Amino acid sequence: MNIQNSSGNDNITDNNIINNNDKKNNHNNELKDNELTGNEFIENAIEALQKEPSEEMLAHTLTVIRRCMNDNGQLIIAVEPPMPGQPSEHGKISRQQGYGLKLKAVRTADEKLWWMAFTSFDEQMKGSDSVMSTFMADIEKMFESAINAEGIEGIIINPWNRTIMLDKELIRIVLG
């Protein structure tokens, strides 16, 4: 998969979906942030779905994601800072002059863009672009932003391993 910038309304700020409350963005495997506690349940549900793909297992996986979301869970998101005064891939100059962040996205074989999120630093480090800027984001706010983002199909959780692709319809189901 190729890593590409997402399109449309993908500039994010601290007031939107990023939770940057002085969190140490340390990729040391020994570091476990409290907000990521419980995400192993998402990983296990995705793994079970991959082993036994069925509507029942999909419903179970979506329920596990919803429970984590309702417990104020967070996922890790990859971001890119825009260059001040430089046009984006769509030719627009950053209004925030370098202070906004762009969510990284995966471009799939069908040329669709998906935001990517990770359940743990271990999952994030498995990717080909393992050195990236990341923040933790509230699951619910990220899902709401994805539904409203133009040019984005949805969110891929753990694009390198234990993967689930949540299109906007599945995200709406999780949100309830």
N, C-alpha and C positions, 0 to 999 in steps of 0.2 A: 504494500500500500504506500502511496506517496503522501507525504505530509504537505498540506497546503494551507494557506490562510483561508479562513471561512469568509463568506461573503455577506453582504447586506448589513444589517444592524448588529454587527458583532463587536462593537467597541463596548467595553465594560468598565465599570468604575467600582471603587470600594463600596459605594452605596447600592450597587446592583447585586451581583452574585458572589463577589469575592469576599471572603472572610480573612482579613489580613490583620488580626488583632495581635500584632507582634509575635506571630507564630514563627518559630525557627523553621525555615524551609530547608531542612537538613535531610539529605538523601541517605543518611546512615541507616542501615537496616535495623539497628538497635533502637532507633527512635520510633516510638509509636505515640501519635497524638491521640488524646482522649476522643476527639471528634471522629476518628477513624475506627474506634472500638465498635464492634458489631458488624463491620463491613465483611468480616470473614464469613458471616452468614450469607451475604450476597454472593461471595465467591463460591461457597459450597452449593448454593441453590443453582447458580449458573452451571457449575460442573455437573450436577445431577441432571439438569436439562440437556446438556450436551450428550450425556450418556444415554438418556432416555427421552428423546424429543417427543413430546405429546402436549396436547392442549392442557391436560391436568398439570404437567410439570411447568409449563409456561405460566399458568395461573399461580402456581405455588411460588415461582421465582418473582413474579410481579408483586405478590403479596409480601414477600420478604423485603423487596426494595421499598414498598410502601411503609412497612413497619420501621425500617431504618430511617426513612424520610420523616415519619411522624415522631421519631425519637430525636429529631433535630440532627440527623446524621449528615455527614459531609463526604464529598468525593474530592479527589485531587484533579485539578484542571491544568492543562498546559496553556501557557500564554506567551505572546510575543509583544514586546513594546514597539510601538510604531516609531519610526525615525522622525524627529521634529521637522516639519515643513516638507516632508517627502510625500509624494502621492502614494496612495495605497494601490493595490492591484486594480482598483476600479477608477483610478485617476483622481480621487478626491484627496485633498490635503487634510491631514489630521487637524480637526478643530481644537483639540486639546494640546496641540504642540508637544507631543511626546509623552503626555501623562496618561493617556488612555492605553488600554491593553486590548489585544486581539486574541480571542480564543483560537488555539490551533485546531485544525480540523483534518480529518482523513478524507481523501478523495478516493472513492471506491471505483472499481472497474467500470461501472455504469456512469462515471463522471459526476456522481452526486457527492455532496459534502456533508459530513457528519462531524459534530463536535466530539471530542474524545475526553473521557474521564476515567479515573483509575480508583480502585478501591483501596489501594495501599501503595507505598513507595516501592515495594518489591514488584508489584505489577507494572508500575510506571517504568522501572529500570529494565524490564524485559524487552523494550522496544528498540528499534534500530536507531532512533534518535533519543537515546536515554538521557543525554545531557540537555535539559530544557528547563526553562523557568516555569515554576508551578506555584499554585496557590490552592488553598482548600476552599471549597465552595459549598454552600448549603444546597442539599439535593433538591428541595422543593423550589427554591428560587432559580436554580439552574434549569430545572425542567420547565418552569413557567417561561423563562427567557427563551428556551429552545422552541417552544410552541409558537412564540411570537416572532422568531427570527426568520427573515426572508432568506431563501437560498440554502437553508439548512434542512436536511431530511430528518434529523433527530440526533440522538446521542449514542455513541458506541462506548459501552463500559468495558474497560480492559481490552483494547483493540489487539493486543499481542497474545493474550492467553485468557482462558475463562471469559470468553467474549459473549456479550449480548448486545444486539443492535435494537435500540428502542426508537422506532419511528414515532411520529407525532401522535398517532392513534394509541400506541402502547403507553406513551408518556401520559396522555389524557386518562387512560385507565388507571395508571398508578396514582395520579393526582386525585382521582375519584370524582 
